[in-house]
Amino acid sequence: QVQLVESGGGLVQAGGSLRLSCASSASIFSINAMGWYRQAPGKRRELVAEMTSGSRTAYADSVKGRFTISRDNAKNTVYLQMNSLKLEDTAVYYCHARFVNRGDYWGQGTQVTVSS
């Protein structure tokens, strides 16, 4: 069983920055994809940013130019740097990983609240 543990969420003013971390209990050297989703109250969970096995990245249009996903294989950790945060970025952010031959795993979620 793989565990994904998120950290770094919190309360921040609009225009501010936060960095989320997702630490995996398994090596992330061989993954199909790893990234971040978010779910706001009353809304469906949506993809925010994702990094594939070839280190290609994809972002939701709403966060392009503001968020950056990165990884540290030595620490088995994926990061999400969030800059210029907006009120509409408020949500629970979930780490997701799809491992080769092991399936999909989710973290427990971390709350990000952007205030005016």
C-alpha positions, 0 to 999 in steps of 0.5 A, spaced: 500 500 500 502 506 498 501 512 502 501 520 499 501 525 505 500 532 503 502 538 507 503 546 506 496 548 505 493 554 509 490 560 509 493 566 505 491 573 502 489 574 495 495 575 491 499 571 496 503 564 495 503 557 498 507 551 496 504 544 497 508 538 498 506 531 497 510 525 500 510 518 497 511 512 501 513 509 494 519 511 489 516 516 484 521 514 479 517 510 475 510 513 475 505 514 470 503 520 472 503 524 479 499 531 480 494 535 484 487 535 484 482 540 487 475 540 490 471 546 492 465 546 496 459 544 491 463 543 485 466 537 482 474 535 483 478 537 477 485 537 475 490 542 477 496 540 475 500 533 473 506 531 471 507 524 467 513 519 466 516 523 461 516 529 466 511 533 461 506 537 465 499 539 464 495 545 467 488 547 468 487 553 464 485 557 470 492 556 473 497 556 467 502 562 469 501 562 476 502 554 479 508 550 477 508 543 479 515 539 480 518 533 483 524 531 487 525 523 486 530 523 491 525 525 496 519 521 493 516 528 493 512 532 488 510 540 489 505 545 487 508 552 487 502 556 487 503 564 486 498 570 485 493 566 489 485 568 487 479 567 491 477 562 487 483 557 488 480 556 495 479 548 495 481 542 498 487 540 494 489 532 493 495 529 491 494 523 486 499 518 483 498 513 478 504 508 479 506 503 474 503 496 475 500 498 482 494 503 480 492 509 483 493 512 490 490 519 493 492 523 499 488 525 504 487 532 502 489 539 504 485 545 505 487 551 501 483 558 503 484 564 500 482 570 503 480 577 500 
